[in-house]
Amino acid sequence: MRCFFRDIAVFAAAAVLVCGFAAGASAGGLARWYMSAAVLLGAVSWRWAVQPAVHRAAAALAELACRPLRLVHKMLVRPAQMRLQAAQSRRRACRKAKKSAKIKKSAEKTVAKTVESII
């Protein structure tokens, strides 16, 4: 929506300049009906013919500008994230194994104590 208002503002500024030039160039120095019709026709033509092409070109230019950033992300950031995730999962697995070994050892001691107390 913001782009639409920017386009309208640019077109309005151009229309004022064109009408001012045309009025100055006319014999009476006043704006004529055909000048207003030309501005309206220009606005319609811009909206239907020129604006989509301008926006496609701007999108293509933005894509070209962002391509190096995507390459940097793919080559540097994503591998670093993968290494970090792998290290975190290794730490979690180690902690889990350590905790389960501790629980198993504690259970063995409890069983041994109950066996000794029975004997």
Secondary structure by P-SEA (a helix, b strand, c coil): caaaaaaaaaaaaaaaaaaaaaaaacccccccaaaaaaaaaaaaaaacccaaaaaaaaaaaaaaaaaaaaaaaacccaaaaaaaaaaaaaaaaaaaaaaaaaaaaaaaaaaaaaaaaac
